[in-house]
């Protein structure tokens, strides 16, 4: 099967598995796991930030960051498309007791001017206290859209002027950097905290890292314990993250090229109505009535292609390291003729 449902379906390569099995491990809670310590130091150094915290998932790193930045009753400004709002089980409210101020846009990005309109007056006791601005790069529901870096800087300046925290859900940040040519340290200089996933385009089987200043990471270690994320001999899976950062970053442009090919093929498909492609590794498309996502998925499955339903007439396809150029060509040939 050509599995285009998500870039989370990848399996460790032979080289990654061998590297994992050779990892030196210890008790992570005691701070004695060499591979975990190496991964955290590598991530912090890469982004030019103080420290890092290894966690089982990107949901956990995001939720730790939100809890470290806020107090119960505070408010977080984010996109309506944001992963922290759409796909983290109401965690902003459940874990942090915070509310959200949602920004609507076509692709999940927004401007500093719009952020300013959503900041509550701190002297108005009727309103939640605005504490944090969160952005996601790339935007999952925005078909892998990348943020304009200059706009991110303008939002940083606004956050500084209004004493707001600034968190980046960088689940696919390395895809964004492959597209915009920016360096990790440039992002590290902008944000108070950054979450990066190792289990998506980078191909690790599990794991995410929260990167921030020492105080947020100090708080984060306690919050991770409360969330049940303090593991023991985690070095075997942390080693996969080390391998991924060393070996699987530069190849992300291959996924982008393949996603662009899929988007072009879908434009030739007689069943498609709109194609949304943000320039990285995600394509989202809608079908012309009366075609349905369920029916389309059954059809392409018969040809050996898997994709993900995102609505009654919308479907997502995601490229990754376990789908090669030849498979993409085969998929394109099929899709263009449907």
N, C-alpha and C positions, 0 to 999 in steps of 0.2 A: 504493500500500500504506500501511496505517496501521501504522507500525513502532514497536512497543512493546517490542522486545527489550532496549533499553538507552538511557540518556540520553547515551551516547557516540556514537550514530549521527547526531547533528545535523551540519548543514553550515553554514558561515559565511553569515550574511545578507549582503544587498547592502551594507548600511551597514558591516558588519564588514570585508568584502572591500575596500571603498574605503578605509577607515581603514588597513588593512594595507598597501595599495599605496603609501600616502603616508608610511609610516614612515621616519624617519631612522635609518640603520643604520651600524654600524661593526664592528670585530672584538671580539666578546664576550670572548674570552680575554684580550685586552689591556685589558679594562674600558672599551672605547671605543664600545659600542653604546648610543646614547641611549635607544632604546625599551626595551631590557632593563634599563638602569639605572633608567628611570622606573618600570617595572613593579615592580622589586624595592623601590624606595623607597616606592611606593604601597602595596604589600602590608605592608611593615614598619610604615608609619605607620598604616595601617588597624587593625592589631592592637596597636599600641602597643608593638611589640617592636623590638629593636636593628637587625636587618638581615634580608635575605632572599636567596634563591638560586633563580634560574630554572633549571628542568630539563625534560627532554623528557616525563617521565611521573610519575605519582603513586607508582608502584612505586619509581622512582629516589629521589624525595624521602624516602619512608619508609625505604628501605634506607640512604640516606646518614645519616639521623637515627639509626637503630639503630647503625650503625657508629661514629658520633661519640660516642654515649652509652656504648658497651660495649667490652669487651676480649674476646679469644677465651677461651672457657670460662665466660663470664658467662651469666646467664639473664634472659629477658624474660617478664614476666607479661602475658598477653593473653587475650582470649576465644578459645574454640575456633572461633568464627565469624569471627575477625578476618581481614581481607584480607591482612595480612602473613603469616598462617599458611596460609590457604587458597589464595591466588591470586598469590603472588609467587615461585613456583618454588623454594621452600625457601631463599630468599635470606637469612633470618636465620642459617641454618647456613652456607650457601655463602659469603656475603659477610663475615659478622662472626664466624663460628666460635662463635656463641652458641646456646644451647638455649632452649626455650620451656616455660613452665609455663602450662598451658591451663585456663581457667575455663569451666565449662559453665553455660549459662543458656538460657532460652526465646528471648530476643531479642538476645543478644549484649551486654547490659549487665550490670553486677555492682556489688556494694557494696564499700565500704572494708573492712568486716569480712572479706569473702571474700578480698580482696587480701592482707590481713594473714596469713591462714591459708596463703598460698602463698609468703610471704617466707621464704627459707631462713636458718638461723642462720649468720651470717658466720664464726663460730668453728668451725663444723663443716666440716672439710676434705673430708668425703665428698660434700658438696653443692656444686652450682654456686653462684656468688656472684650473688645477685639484684641486678641493676643498674638495671632499667628497667621501668616500667609503661606499657603502651600501650593506648589506647582508640580506638575508631572511632566517629565521629559525623557523619552517621547511620550505622546499622549496615546494610550492604548485605544480608547474609544474614538479618538480622532484620527484613526487609520495610520498611526505611527507618525503623527505630525511633530515637527521639531519647533522649539521656541526660537524666536528671534533673540539673539544674545544681548543685543543693545536694549531690548525691552526688559529682559531679566535684570539688567543693570539699573534701569530706571525704577523698577519695582524695589530693588535693593535700597536705592536712595530714599524711596518713600518709606520703606520699613525703618530705616535709620532715623528719619525725621520724626516718625511717629512711635518709636520705641517698640516695634513689632518684631517678633521672631520670623525667620524665613527658612522654610524647609523645602527640600527638593526630593520628591519621590523619583529617584533615578533608576527605576527598575530596568529601563532600557536606555540608560544614559550613554552607555558606550555606543549604542546605535546612533544616538544624536551626535556624539563626537565624531563618529565615522562620517557623518553627513556634513557637519558644519566645520570640521577641521580644528575645533577648539581642543585645548589640552585639559586634562583633569584638574590641574592646579588653577586654571582660570575659573572653573566652576567652584572649586574649593574656596576661592577668594570671595565668591559672591554669597554663599549660603552659610547659615548657622549650623545646619545639619543636612546630611545627604544620605539617602538610602540607596544602595546599589544591589541588584540581584545578580547572583552568580549562576542561577539555574535556568536562565532564559537563553539569549543568544550566545552567552559564553559557554554554555554546554555542561556546567556542573550539575550533578544529580540533585543537589539540595543546597540551600544556604544563601544568606544575604548579610551585608555588612552595613552598620550605621557608622557614619564618620562625622565627627563634630569636635567641639572644644572639650577640654578635659572635664569641665563641670557637667556638661550634658552627658558625656560618657560615664562619669561617676554615677550620676543619677540613673542613667540607662542600665547600668549593671544591676542595680537594685530592682528596677522595674522588670528587667528580663527575668530575674529570679521569681518575682511575683507572678509573671506570666507563664512560668514553667519552662523558660527557654535556657536555663543554665544546665548545659549538658556536661558529660564527664569526658571520656576519651573521644572527643569530637575531632581530633586531629585527622582521622582517616577521611572525613568528609571535608574538613577545612583544606586538606591537601588538594582536593579537587578544585577548590577555588584558587589556590596558588597556581596550579597548572593552567587553569582557564585564563587567568590574568596574564600569564607568561606566553600562552600559545594561541589563544582564540580571539584576541581583540582585532588584529589587523584583517582577519578573514571576514569580518562583518560586512564589508563592502560587497562580498559575493552574494550575501543574502539580499542586500538592497538591489543589486542588479537583477536577481531572480524575481523579486517582488515586482519590479518595474515591468519585467517581461509578462508576468501574470496579469498585471493591470492592463497592459496593451492587448493581450489576448482576450480579456473579458470585454473590452470595448468592441471586439469583433463578434462577440456572442449575441445572438438575436434575442436572448431572454433578459439581458441586463438593461436596467434603466439608468442607474447612476453608479459611477465608479469613484471611490474615495481612496486616494493614495497619498500619504504624507511624505513620501520620499525615502522611507527606510524599509522595514521588513514586513509591514502590515498593509493588507488591502481589504477594504470593506466595500461591499457592493449591494445594491438593491435590485430586485427583479421587477419586471413589468407584470402587472396583473394580467391574467389570473394566476401566474406562476407563484408558487410558494417556496419558502426556504426548505421545508421538509421534503417536498417533491424533488427539488433541485439536488439536495444532498443525497437522496436515494439514487438519482440518476448518475451523479458523478462517482458515487461509491461503486456502482456496477462497472465503472471504468478503472477502479483502483485508486480513487482520489478521496481523501477525507478533508472536510472543512467544518467550520463551526457556525451554527445558527445563532444570530444575534438579534433577531426579530422575526416577525411573521414573513417578511419578504427580504430580510437582510442577512448576509453571510460574511464571515471573516476568513481570510486566508493569511497565514503567517509563514514566512520562509525561515530556515534555520540550517544548522550545520549537518543535520541528518537527511537533508534533501539536496541531491546533487544537481548539477547543470543538466544532465541527461534526463533526469526525472522531471525537471521543470519544463524542458522542451516538450516532453511527452504530454505533460499536463496542459501546456499552452496549446498544443495541436488539438487536443480534445475539446478544451473550453471554447476555442475560437469557432468551432463548428457546431456547437449546441444551439 
